[in-house]
Amino acid sequence: MAYQTVNPFNNQLIKAYPNHSDADIKATLRQADALYHSEWAKGSIDQRLPVLHKLADLLESHQEELAKIATQEMGKLIAQSRSEVQICAQIARYYADNAKKFLAPVKYDTDLGDAWVEHHPIGIIMAVEPWNFPYYQLIRVLAPNLAAGNPVICKHASIVPHCAEAFAHLVREAGAPEGAWTNLFISSDQVSAIIADPRVQGAALTGSEKAGSAVASQAAKHIKKSTLELGGNDVFMVLDDADLEKAVKTGVQARLANAGQVCTAAKRFIVHQKVADQFLRQFTDAFQQVKMGDPLDESTTLGPLSSKDAVETLSKQVSEAVQKGAKLHFGGKPANSEGNFFEPTILTHITRDNPAYFEEFFGPVAQIYVVQDDEEAVRLANDSHYGLGGAIFSRDVERAKGLASRIETGMVYINWLTDTSAELPFGGVKRSGFGRELSDLGIKEFVNQKLVVVRQ
Ligand code: NAP
């Protein structure tokens, strides 16, 4: 892929970046492996954590500059870009403060003697990351692995090279040694060759099923661990006793944030028939108020999609859904503009034989399903190839908790949208992938959980 920055607001090419060569990859592997075998990686965690503290400070002090880079490169509203940088700082600080506790030895009771599990780094990790959260996706891999002592080689999405460089630069400025985090502009074949290298011990990918399947099979072929954070078709359930105003407001945010390009965005709204008409009316009103425009303009509420291709894919999906019987309730087409805008869109009457029923729509398109009762809501929620997140709105929290336990996803939020925070595990089941990032679980994915036993 050609690495280049094209502003999605007007499709102007800002800068093209040359690809790294095989010789660059060789040098990177050598350096990262040397770091892995050094005292920095194998010795006390205390020498690594200050880098994360410094990085958190740097992210905060460079917030505005980083936010602008992301907004110009992938179209995120400027306020949302700032929030992304803030959560990156939170994640860096969280692991700086907690990694030592998470990686401390854990005692096991056994008749065989004194037993404990130690946590050690395993080697170089290959990270493959998407453009939709161009910093947050990177810090989710960097922070736990830097704390654990694993060097990371990162291939970022080809449409966000400026974000990739800016992030790598800050990591170095924070004091990370050469090799701790290396950004490479490389092809899929080169990623595959890196995964095959014996010095590499794991692969972490966030992205589409296609890319996930390719990377996980390469890792499996060489008997290496992988984690996959893939797509989602999350439900947003509105029960008959929900606070409708809150459900509408949060639902609109859950569908339109980042122009709808969020793995955990609310994609399928499952609404109880008693409140369905009112919900749809208020939801449509809110979509009508949306102001599309320059994502750098603070008053804009819906920015462009990340690329021309993204608009084409979404247009095709919406047209096909309608051809196969869905009703276009609102919006439905690209906006007339030189940028990559797509109207906020609402589809209803989607039947199970419509491809839209199972597809992820990566843009501002809401699907509305009306159900008779909680049983039908759960059945519909679980009738999905994905299993990432989900939300349930109800004034009866016990009722919502019962449903949350039955939804086949990695995360469920009650009376809030599927969110993220450094201390909470993030990840899914089914075709949404496997493994967890963030929290204490995330840092244990790529460490050797080594058992030591002293026989008495
Ligand atoms: P994508 O095409 O899979 O791209 C993601 C990354 O994978 C990019 O760096 C891409 O590089 C690379 N890639 C693609 N094919 C590859 C291959 N065969 N081998 C190695 N690398 C490969 O994903 P996308 O469509 O841009 O991103 C959106 C998807 O990511 C959605 O499905 C979304 O739900 C999911 N996502 C999931 C999470 C989560 O945490 N679960 C978070 C964000 C996004 P190029 O850019 O060079 O093609």
Boltz pocket constraint, residues with backbone or C-beta under 6 A from the ligand:
constraints:
  - pocket:
      binder: B
      contacts: [[A, 1], [A, 128], [A, 129], [A, 130], [A, 131], [A, 132], [A, 133], [A, 155], [A, 156], [A, 157], [A, 158], [A, 159], [A, 186], [A, 187], [A, 188], [A, 189], [A, 191], [A, 206], [A, 207], [A, 208], [A, 209], [A, 210], [A, 211], [A, 212], [A, 214], [A, 215], [A, 228], [A, 229], [A, 230], [A, 231], [A, 232], [A, 262], [A, 263], [A, 264], [A, 360], [A, 362], [A, 388], [A, 432]]
      max_distance: 6.0
